[in-house]
Amino acid sequence: MATLSAAQLRERQRDEYNAFLAQCPGHQLLATLSDKWVTLVLAALADGPRRYSDLSRTISGASQKMLTQTLRKLERDGLLARTVTPSVPVRVDYEITALGRTLLPIQQAIKHWAETHIEQVHRARAAYDRGDAG
């Protein structure tokens, strides 16, 4: 196997998925998946389809604009499906897709970790702010 020059190695990395590289689609997807609203929307939909108004009530602090943007982003990435039922008023339901279900255990684990370890994080922040960290 031939040894690659640094330039050749960089060129090969550009051609492969490498999330450390800013231009990699995986890098962009990680940015989406690390968004707190994405985690909360997926968690809220874990038990089945929900209407927009239900999601809005469940996800405290999400503005209408932020929730709408998050839902559209997840729909575009194939992680959730939007179903419109013609009625008065129009009914819109959101549901996790098969692809989204593969992500759900990871997102739920992150949410659970945050809920379980928040007190430790608060103590670490307080120590850091006092100058005790190290």
GIKA-V460056 format. One record per helix or strand. SS is the DSSP state (2 for helix, 1 for strand). FROM is the first residue (numbers start at 0). TO is the last residue. Records with the same first field share a line. If there is no record, write none. Layout:
BEGIN
SS->FROM-TO, FROM-TO
END
This chain:
BEGIN
2->5-14, 24-32, 35-43, 51-57, 63-75, 97-129
1->49-50, 79-84, 90-95
END
